């Protein structure tokens, strides 16, 4: 089950390791763990798997190396 972490009160919450996670991270967890984090008010359930956008990092930072030639 996919969730978005909305609050992180500790590194471990009811046995779920959040030590390397930040608020806003998307997590794919077993249903039991995800539902527990939602019930604790630490996450929001997502209706579907998040879409992955390829190449958005280059577009976001203004990089356009594709059409440049070396002289």
C-alpha positions as a Markdown table, in Angstrom:
| # | Residue | x | y | z |
|---|---|---|---|---|
| 1 | Unk | 0.0 | 0.0 | 0.0 |
| 2 | Unk | 1.4 | 3.4 | -0.9 |
| 3 | Unk | 1.4 | 6.2 | 1.6 |
| 4 | Unk | 2.8 | 9.7 | 1.9 |
| 5 | Unk | 4.6 | 10.4 | 5.2 |
| 6 | Unk | 3.1 | 13.5 | 6.8 |
| 7 | Unk | 4.7 | 13.5 | 10.2 |
| 8 | Unk | 7.7 | 11.7 | 11.7 |
| 9 | Unk | 7.7 | 11.5 | 15.5 |
| 10 | Unk | 10.5 | 9.0 | 15.9 |
| 11 | Unk | 12.9 | 6.8 | 13.9 |
| 12 | Unk | 10.7 | 3.7 | 14.6 |
| 13 | Unk | 6.9 | 3.8 | 15.0 |
| 14 | Unk | 5.4 | 0.5 | 16.1 |
| 15 | Unk | 8.3 | -1.4 | 14.4 |
| 16 | Unk | 8.2 | 0.5 | 11.1 |
| 17 | Unk | 11.7 | 1.9 | 10.4 |
| 18 | Unk | 11.5 | 5.6 | 9.4 |
| 19 | Unk | 15.0 | 6.5 | 10.2 |
| 20 | Unk | 16.0 | 7.2 | 6.6 |
| 21 | Unk | 12.7 | 8.8 | 5.7 |
| 22 | Unk | 11.5 | 12.4 | 5.6 |
| 23 | Unk | 8.1 | 14.1 | 5.8 |
| 24 | Unk | 6.7 | 14.1 | 2.2 |
| 25 | Unk | 8.4 | 10.8 | 1.2 |
| 26 | Unk | 6.3 | 8.2 | -0.6 |
| 27 | Unk | 6.5 | 4.7 | 0.8 |
| 28 | Unk | 5.3 | 1.3 | -0.4 |
| 29 | Unk | 4.6 | -0.7 | 2.8 |
| 30 | Unk | 2.7 | -3.8 | 3.7 |
| 31 | Unk | -1.0 | -3.0 | 4.3 |
| 32 | Unk | -0.7 | -3.5 | 8.1 |
| 33 | Unk | 2.2 | -1.1 | 8.5 |
| 34 | Unk | 0.7 | 1.5 | 6.2 |
| 35 | Unk | -2.7 | 1.4 | 7.9 |
| 36 | Unk | -1.0 | 1.7 | 11.3 |
| 37 | Unk | 0.9 | 4.8 | 10.2 |
| 38 | Unk | -2.3 | 6.3 | 8.8 |
| 39 | Unk | -4.2 | 5.5 | 12.0 |
| 40 | Unk | -1.4 | 7.1 | 14.1 |
| 41 | Unk | -1.8 | 10.3 | 12.0 |
| 42 | Unk | 1.7 | 10.0 | 10.5 |
| 43 | Unk | 0.7 | 9.3 | 6.9 |
| 44 | Unk | -1.9 | 9.7 | 4.2 |
| 45 | Unk | -3.0 | 6.7 | 2.1 |
| 46 | Unk | -2.6 | 7.1 | -1.7 |
| 47 | Unk | -5.4 | 5.9 | -3.9 |
| 48 | Unk | -3.0 | 4.5 | -6.5 |
| 49 | Unk | 0.7 | 3.9 | -7.1 |
| 50 | Unk | 2.6 | 7.2 | -7.8 |
| 51 | Unk | 3.6 | 8.0 | -11.3 |
| 52 | Unk | 7.3 | 8.2 | -12.1 |
| 53 | Unk | 8.4 | 11.0 | -14.4 |
| 54 | Unk | 11.5 | 10.3 | -16.4 |
| 55 | Unk | 13.8 | 13.3 | -17.1 |
| 56 | Unk | 12.1 | 15.9 | -14.9 |
| 57 | Unk | 15.3 | 16.5 | -12.9 |
| 58 | Unk | 17.1 | 17.9 | -16.0 |
| 59 | Unk | 14.1 | 20.0 | -17.0 |
| 60 | Unk | 13.7 | 21.3 | -13.5 |
| 61 | Unk | 17.2 | 22.6 | -13.2 |
| 62 | Unk | 17.3 | 24.1 | -16.7 |
| 63 | Unk | 19.8 | 21.7 | -18.2 |
| 64 | Unk | 19.5 | 21.3 | -22.0 |
| 65 | Unk | 22.6 | 19.5 | -23.1 |
| 66 | Unk | 20.9 | 17.4 | -25.6 |
| 67 | Unk | 21.4 | 19.7 | -28.7 |
| 68 | Unk | 24.7 | 21.3 | -27.8 |
| 69 | Unk | 27.7 | 20.5 | -29.9 |
| 70 | Unk | 31.3 | 20.7 | -28.9 |
| 71 | Unk | 33.5 | 23.1 | -30.9 |
